[in-house]
Amino acid sequence: MPGMRKYFLSASLALFVAATAVSAVAVPTPAAAAEIKYVVNNVPITTTDIQHRNAFFRLQRRKGDAGNEMIEQTLRLAEAQRLGIRISDKQVNDAYARFASSNKMQVAQLDSILAQAGVTKQHFKDFIRSQMAWNQAIGARYRAEQSSTGLSSQQEAVRNMLKKGGSKPSATEYMLQQVIFVIPPAERKSTLGKRKREAEALRARFNGCANTHQFAKGLLDVTVRDLGRILAPQLPPEWADQIKKTKAGGATGVRETDRGVEFIGVCSAREVSDDRVAQLVLQEENANTDADELGKKYMEELKKKANIVRR
């Protein structure tokens, strides 16, 4: 759900604004042995966790209740686990590296800033993981609520929009092909570089989707998936920007994923406008509008059900 990305981005941007002045941030003195401050559904939150979150607040130059934020972070991660949402270490590390790069820093520089401020890179990575998981949890909740209202309500919204003189929205429809160079986990360190070079070589030969299966036949452990027609609002967030920048007949850059290394071929792209597109666009607009309200409501429900003990 695209509207939910702002939960992570807003905090990240605030962090960068303060990062340039990190030398002015008071570095916390060494903490005493951690004590358990809260227990949330049998998961402990320590005084050290709260100290790190307070340091995070100082770095962002904002005020907040560190204890409550850690309680909510614990509930977010638990709910994601209940829903079967898994955010891998690689996804977190990639997001951490992208954040450093987008703010014109090396990862080591970001590590240093967080350490000096008393946040620590691990605390920030835990924060990233919880936000990514929470985004997916809210997205699932939103889709469930939308499906329960039925398609007719969306169609009625389209009709009302057209009655008021609005034009039916359009979106780009892509035909996509996914090319995966599979790397078994046990072989990742030893073969990652080689597989990247193989993927780059095939990507360089890519000139449309017709011959990809044939090209891949002579390669070991390469999977080609025809993904069919996908509208722009349905694109996976991790691929959306690259796909939108790629012309029909071309391919995105090669990315590392949990499966190995892969790229997406754009077979074709065209603008379409129909009730299905209008429904998706309206859903996205509603998602952006309702994100804060839905997130607050969801968290209130989790807190009511949770067993939260203060020590």
C-alpha positions in Angstrom: 0.0 0.0 0.0 2.0 3.0 -1.2 0.6 5.5 1.2 2.0 3.6 4.1 5.6 4.2 3.1 5.6 7.6 4.8 5.9 6.0 8.3 9.5 5.1 7.5 10.4 8.0 5.3 9.3 10.7 7.6 11.4 9.4 10.4 14.3 8.9 8.1 14.3 12.4 6.7 14.2 13.8 10.2 17.2 11.7 11.1 19.2 13.1 8.2 18.3 16.7 9.0 19.8 16.2 12.5 22.7 14.0 11.3 24.7 16.9 10.0 24.7 18.4 13.5 25.5 15.1 15.2 28.6 16.6 16.8 26.3 18.9 18.8 24.3 15.9 20.2 25.3 14.9 23.6 26.7 11.4 23.6 25.1 9.3 26.4 27.3 8.1 29.1 27.8 4.3 29.4 24.6 2.8 30.7 24.2 0.6 33.7 23.2 -3.0 33.3 19.9 -3.2 31.4 16.8 -3.8 33.4 13.4 -5.0 32.1 11.0 -2.1 32.0 8.0 -3.6 30.3 6.9 -7.1 29.2 4.6 -7.1 26.2 3.0 -10.5 25.5 6.1 -12.2 27.2 8.6 -10.1 25.2 10.8 -7.9 27.4 11.6 -4.3 26.7 14.7 -3.1 28.6 15.9 0.2 29.9 18.6 0.0 27.2 15.9 -0.2 24.5 14.3 2.9 25.9 17.6 4.7 26.1 18.3 4.0 22.4 14.8 5.2 21.4 15.3 8.4 23.4 18.6 8.9 21.6 16.8 8.4 18.4 14.3 11.2 19.4 17.3 13.5 20.1 18.8 12.8 16.7 15.4 13.5 15.0 15.0 16.6 17.2 11.5 15.5 18.3 9.8 14.6 21.5 8.1 11.3 22.3 7.3 8.6 24.8 10.1 6.1 24.2 8.5 3.5 26.3 5.3 3.7 24.4 7.1 3.6 21.1 8.9 0.5 22.0 5.7 -1.2 23.2 4.1 -0.3 19.8 7.2 -1.5 17.9 7.0 -4.9 19.8 3.3 -5.2 18.9 3.9 -4.4 15.3 6.5 -7.1 14.9 4.3 -9.6 16.8 1.3 -8.9 14.5 3.5 -9.2 11.4 4.7 -12.6 12.6 1.1 -13.7 13.3 0.2 -12.7 9.7 3.2 -14.6 8.3 5.0 -11.5 7.2 8.7 -12.0 7.1 11.2 -9.2 6.6 14.6 -10.7 5.9 17.9 -9.4 7.2 18.8 -8.7 3.6 15.8 -6.5 3.1 16.6 -4.5 6.2 20.3 -4.2 5.3 19.4 -3.1 1.8 17.0 -0.4 3.1 19.7 0.7 5.6 22.2 1.0 2.7 19.7 2.8 0.5 19.1 5.3 3.3 22.8 6.0 3.7 23.2 6.4 -0.1 20.2 8.6 -0.6 21.6 10.9 2.1 25.1 10.9 0.4 26.7 8.8 3.1 28.7 5.6 3.2 27.2 2.9 5.4 30.2 3.2 7.7 29.4 6.9 8.1 25.8 6.2 9.1 27.1 3.5 11.5 29.3 6.1 13.1 26.6 8.8 13.4 24.2 6.3 15.0 26.9 5.1 17.4 27.9 8.6 18.4 24.3 9.6 19.0 23.7 6.6 21.2 21.1 5.1 18.9 23.2 2.2 17.4 22.8 0.8 14.0 21.0 -2.3 15.4 18.3 -0.2 17.0 17.8 1.7 13.7 17.7 -1.6 11.8 15.1 -2.9 14.3 13.1 0.2 13.6 13.3 -0.3 9.9 12.2 -3.9 10.2 9.2 -3.0 12.3 8.1 -0.2 9.8 8.5 -2.5 6.8 6.5 -5.2 8.5 3.8 -2.8 9.7 3.4 -1.3 6.2 2.6 -4.8 5.0 0.3 -5.6 7.9 -1.7 -2.4 7.3 -1.8 -3.1 3.6 -3.2 -6.5 4.3 -5.8 -5.0 6.7 -6.7 -2.4 4.1 -7.2 -4.9 1.3 -9.3 -7.1 3.6 -11.6 -4.1 4.6 -11.9 -3.1 0.9 -12.8 -6.6 -0.2 -15.5 -6.8 2.5 -17.2 -3.7 1.1 -17.6 -5.4 -2.3 -16.8 -4.4 -5.8 -20.1 -2.6 -6.3 -19.1 0.2 -3.9 -16.0 0.9 -6.0 -18.0 0.8 -9.2 -20.5 3.2 -7.7 -17.6 5.6 -6.7 -16.5 5.5 -10.4 -20.0 6.3 -11.6 -20.3 9.2 -9.1 -17.0 10.6 -10.2 -18.0 10.6 -13.9 -21.4 12.2 -13.0 -19.6 15.1 -11.4 -17.7 15.6 -14.7 -14.4 13.9 -13.7 -12.6 11.8 -16.3 -12.0 8.1 -15.8 -8.4 7.7 -14.6 -5.8 5.8 -16.7 -2.7 3.8 -15.7 0.1 2.1 -17.5 -0.4 -1.6 -18.0 2.8 -3.6 -18.3 3.6 -7.1 -19.6 6.5 -8.3 -17.5 9.0 -11.1 -17.4 11.0 -12.0 -14.3 14.4 -13.6 -14.8 15.9 -15.2 -11.7 19.4 -16.6 -11.3 18.9 -18.9 -8.4 21.5 -19.1 -5.6 21.1 -21.7 -2.9 21.7 -20.0 0.5 24.7 -22.2 1.3 26.4 -21.1 -1.9 25.6 -17.4 -1.7 29.0 -16.1 -0.6 31.0 -18.2 -3.0 28.8 -17.7 -6.2 27.1 -14.3 -5.8 29.7 -12.5 -7.9 29.7 -15.1 -10.7 25.9 -15.2 -10.8 25.7 -11.4 -11.0 28.0 -11.4 -14.0 25.9 -14.1 -15.7 22.7 -12.0 -15.0 24.3 -8.9 -16.4 25.3 -10.7 -19.5 21.8 -12.0 -20.1 20.3 -8.6 -19.4 22.7 -7.0 -21.9 21.3 -9.4 -24.6 17.7 -8.7 -23.6 15.7 -7.1 -26.5 12.2 -8.1 -25.7 10.5 -11.1 -24.1 10.2 -13.4 -27.1 13.7 -15.0 -26.8 14.3 -15.0 -23.0 13.3 -18.6 -22.5 15.6 -19.7 -25.3 18.5 -17.7 -24.0 18.1 -19.1 -20.5 18.0 -22.8 -21.7 21.8 -23.0 -21.7 22.2 -21.5 -18.3 22.3 -23.4 -15.0 19.5 -22.7 -12.4 17.9 -19.8 -14.3 14.1 -19.4 -14.0 12.1 -17.2 -16.4 8.6 -16.3 -15.2 6.0 -14.6 -17.5 4.2 -12.3 -15.0 1.4 -11.3 -17.4 -0.4 -8.0 -17.4 0.2 -5.8 -14.3 -1.1 -2.2 -13.8 1.2 0.4 -12.4 -0.5 0.6 -9.0 0.0 -3.2 -8.6 3.8 -3.1 -9.2 5.8 -4.5 -6.3 7.3 -1.5 -4.4 10.8 -2.8 -4.6 10.7 -2.9 -8.4 8.2 -0.2 -9.2 10.6 2.7 -9.8 12.9 0.7 -12.0 10.1 -0.7 -14.1 8.6 2.7 -14.7 11.9 4.0 -15.9 12.5 1.1 -18.3 11.3 1.3 -21.9 9.3 -1.5 -23.5 11.7 -4.1 -24.8 14.3 -3.3 -22.1 15.1 -4.7 -18.7 15.6 -3.3 -15.2 18.9 -3.4 -13.4 20.0 -6.6 -11.7 19.1 -6.8 -8.0 20.1 -9.2 -5.2 17.1 -10.9 -3.6 16.5 -13.8 -1.2 16.3 -16.1 -4.2 19.5 -15.0 -5.8 19.9 -12.2 -8.4 17.3 -11.1 -10.8 15.9 -8.5 -13.2 12.6 -7.7 -14.8 12.0 -7.5 -18.5 9.4 -5.1 -19.7 7.7 -6.8 -22.7 5.3 -4.0 -23.4 3.7 -0.9 -21.8 0.5 0.9 -22.7 -2.0 3.3 -21.2 -5.4 1.8 -20.3 -8.5 3.3 -18.9 -11.4 1.1 -17.7 -13.4 0.4 -14.5 -10.6 -1.9 -13.3 -8.1 0.9 -13.5 -10.4 3.4 -11.9 -11.0 1.0 -9.0 -7.3 0.5 -8.4 -6.6 4.3 -8.6 -9.4 5.1 -6.2 -8.2 2.4 -3.8 -4.7 3.9 -3.9 -6.0 7.4 -3.3 -8.2 6.1 -0.4 -5.3 4.2 1.0 -3.2 7.4 1.1 -6.0 9.3 2.8 -6.9 6.6 5.3 -3.4 5.5 6.2 -3.0 7.4 9.5 -6.5 6.6 10.7 -6.2 2.9 9.9 -2.8 2.6 11.5 -4.0 4.3 14.7 -7.1 2.1 14.9 -5.2 -1.0 14.3 -2.7 -0.2 17.0 -5.4 0.6 19.5 -6.9 -2.8 18.9 -3.6 -4.5 19.4 -3.0 -2.7 22.6 -6.4 -3.7 24.0 -5.7 -7.4 23.3 -2.1 -7.3 24.5 -0.8 -8.3 27.9 1.4 -5.3 28.8 3.1 -5.4 32.2 5.2 -2.5 33.6 7.9 -3.5 36.0 
